[in-house]
Amino acid sequence: MILVIDCGSKKTKHIAAMVRAAYEECKTIKLADFTSDFALDIFDKIIISGAPILLTEVSPKEYIEKFKRIFELEIPVLGICFGHQIMGIIHGSEISKCEKARGDQKVKLLKKDPIFKGFGRVEVFNQDHIECISIPEGFEHLANSTICENEAMKHKEKAWYGMQFHPETSGMVGKIVFRNFVNLIN
């Protein structure tokens, strides 16, 4: 079963729908309910949603503390927008403001990876952000765009993926991302 952590994005409901469409059971939990005693051992994958939080304007410390235990597990993780950023910050990324990105944007896929199985070299994904992160040490750079250098990344040894764009509101390409994530072997 997949755990979806709802960090407050209005798009989170689409994540659960996409996961279920990929034939995987999921449980959604609000960020406020994701406490240190929340049991993670029943889940085989985790998705961290976007959020209406600008990490350049608040201290990320409380979020680092809240999420770092996820990365002590040996299970696949998908961070979307805020989830991508917090994954990166936990692993050493720098965050900065970037050009405002709203709506569809061409994203260039830089290398083949199971998360992008079935895709061409350039795909269109929905964007909704004004912050970007650097590639943290230990991660591979998977995609970029004219707006954001780190559109997607993956840990070099673990199935931890971060995506700055929003696959959950990107139509068929988004459905394929979730299907590919669901099909990742632990």
N, C-alpha and C positions, 0 to 999 in steps of 0.2 A: 504494500500500500504506500502511496505517495503522500507526504505531508506538504501542504501548501501553507506557508506563513504569509498571512495577509497583513502587509505593512501599511495599509491605508489607501492604496491605489484604487480608483474607481474601476480599473481594468481587471482586478483580481478575480472577479466572478467569471471572466472569460478564461482564465487559467484553468480553473476547475472544470469548466465545460470542455476545454481542449483535452485535458487529461482523460476525462471520462470518454470522450470521443475516440481516444486512442486505446480504449478498452482497459483502463486501469482504474482501480478504486482509489479514491483520495479523501483526505480529511483536511478541511480548511480550519485554521486557528488564527484568531486575531493576534496582532503583535503584543498587545497588553496581556494576553493570556499565555504567551510563550515565556514562561518563567523558568528559573533555573531548575525547578523540580519537575518540569514537563517531561514525560517519558518519551524518549526518542527511539528506543530499542524495538518498537513494533513497526517502524517504517523502513522501507528499503530504498527510498529516494526522498529528497527534499527539494522544494522549490521555494525561493524567497522572492516575493513580489516587489514591485515598485512601491514608491511612497511619496507623499507630498512633503518630503523633507529635503532640505538643501544642506548637504553635509559640509559645504563651504561656509555655511552661516551658523552652524551649531557644532558643539563638540561631539565628535563621533564616539567618544569613550563609552557611553552607556550602550550604544549599539554594538560596539566591539565586544563588550562584556557579554551581552545577550546572545550574540551569534557565534562566538569563537568555539564553543563546545561542539557545534555542528561539524567543524573541521577536524575534530578528534576522532570522528567516525570514519569508517571505511565504506561509505556509500556515495552514490552519485548525488551531486548537488547542482541545481540550476539557479543562478542568481539573475534576476531580470531588473534592469535599470538600477534602482536603489540596491537591490540584492546583489547585482554585479559590482556596484561601487563598494558596498560594505565587505564583500568577499575580497576585493582587491586591497582595500585599506587594511584589513586584518593581515594580509600577506605582504604589506609594504608599499602599496601604491600611493602615489600622490594624487590628490583630487584638485581640480581647478574648474573655474567657470569656462564655458565654451560658447560658441554660437548657439543661439536658441534653435532647437530642432523640434518642429511640430509637423505631423503629417508624414506622408510617405517619402522615403529617401532611398536612393540606390546605395547598397552596401556591397563592397567588393570582398569576396571570400579569398583569402590569401593562401590557404592550403586545404587539402582534403582532410576531412575528419568525419567520424560516424554521426556527429550531431547534424551535419549538413549533407548527409547522404541523399542523393537524388537532386542536388542543386546544381545550377550553372555557376559560372565565375562571378556573375553579378546578379543579385536578387534585390527586390524592393521590400523593405520592412517599414513598419510604422514607428515613428520616433515621437518622443515627448520628454525632452530633458534640456537642461542648460548647464549640466556638469559632465565632466569626463574624467576618467582616471588613466594613469600610466599603467603599463604592463608590469605586474609585480614579478619579483624574482621567483623562478620555479614555474612560471606559466608561459604558454605559447600564445603568440598573437595569431588569431584566426581570421579577423575581418576588420576592415576600416571603411570610412566614408570621407567625403569632403568636409564634413562637419566634425567628426570625431575619429581620432586615430585608433582608439581601442573600442571598436564596436562589438568585438567578441574575443574571448580568450578561453584557454583551457589549461588546467594544471598539467604539467608534463608527466606525472605518474599516476594521478588519481582522476576520476571522472567528475571533476569539478569544473563547471562551465559558467561563464559570465557573459551576459548579452546586454549591451546598453540599449538596444532597440527593444520593441515590444512584440514578440512573436504572437502573443495572445490576441492581438488586434491586427494581425498582418495577413489574414485570409488563409489561402491554401499553403503558402510557404510556412506560415506559423503552425498550421496543423501538422506539417511534415516535421518541423522542429520538435514538437511535443511527441509525435509518434516515435521519432528517433531517440528522444530522451527516455521514453517509456521502455524502449527496446534495448537500452544499454544493459549489459550484463554487469552485475555487481562484482 
